[in-house]
Amino acid sequence: MNYITVNDVMLAVFLTIALLFTYKTLVEKDLLKAVIYSAVESASYTVVFTSLFAPDLALAYVAIGVGVYSALFLLVISRTERFEGGDSNA
Amino acid sequence: MKEFLWMYFYAVLFLTMLVAIYGIAVKPNMLKKIIMLSILSDAANVLAVVMGYRANASSPPVYPGYTFEVVDYPSKDAIVSFVNSAVDPIPQVLVVTAIVIGLAVLVFLSSILILIYRKYRTLDVRRLSSLIKEGGEWIE
């Protein structure tokens, strides 16, 4: 019982993708692109939940993490500003 | 090899949470802070489910031989083998609650963000702190 299954490989790959897109969200100045990167991160966590035998969480997450979060952040961007100020203009 | 793989899972998850906490603490834009907060809650949920996972589990946490037609109760051996091979369902149930509560918190924070932008015309916390120190520049 010490062999590596397909589930484990999928877990490792998609957790790494989520880490990479978290970093890209951190360094992105355009908030619209940051929202898209966080949606990709939520989608990869959906695949992780499916590999962890939690299909109910995958169903809830693909609706909330990809749909509702992105719509909410896009609403906030449309009401406020799109670009994050790089230098301190205080 | 398997132990190394599980240590890799935990390391990647903790690193994701660390990057998200760095973003919340350092980035000046408040919408960026909220996006990183949502990523932090995602990583915490995945960490809880990973802690309840069992290696080489072969089925979802539903008892397999139980249908509407057959009304026999499972034998003791069947229950023992099922408990020895199923994943832990309690973190999954808790994480469903945590997802919904996180959504409510994010909607609340976003409404506060829109109100702040209407009053002060900025989302930068440095400009906001200087504006509030000056006595508040109210733009209607």
Interface residues (C-beta under 8 A of the other chain):
Chain A: M1 N2 Y3 I4 T5 D8 L11 A12 L15 T16 A18 L19 T22 Y23 T25 L26 L31 A34 V35 S38 E41 S42 Y45 V48 F49 L52 F53 A54 P55 D56 L57 A60 Y61 I64 G65 V68 Y69 L72 F73 L75 V76 I77 R79 T80 E81 E84 G85 S88 N89 A90
Chain B: M1 K2 L5 Y8 F9 V12 L13 L15 T16 V19 A20 Y22 G23 K27 P28 N29 L31 K32 I34 I35 M36 S38 I39 D42 A43 N45 V46 V49 V50 Y53 A55 N56 A57 S59 P60 P61 V87 Q92 V95 V96 I99 V100 L103 L106 V107 S110 L113 I114 Y117 T122 L123 D124 R126 R127 S129 S130
